[in-house]
Amino acid sequence: MENDFLMSLLPTSSAQSWIGAHDGVQEGQWVWSDGTPYGYTNWCSTEPNDTNSKEDCAEINYTTNHCWNDRDCSQSLGYVCAKDL
């Protein structure tokens, strides 16, 4: 449900946005930026793959079935933030 909501916020183009998840502390142990573990994932097929041992941040990708991809954290992308309602 949250994944669908995020996709409704992205433009209908080749948009990618950071979602605030990373495994920078321990490879393969994905957590949200506030350190909490997550219970839902929507990784793209064969992801996360840590290409060249440099992909420690997660993006949501509009062009690949709205799934998640791990990516080099130094890339400049848009981002989404959580907000309490």
Summary of the structure (lengths in Angstrom):
residues: 85
radius of gyration: 12.2
end to end distance: 15.5
largest distance: 39.1
contacts: 199
relative contact order: 0.29
helix: 13%
strand: 29%
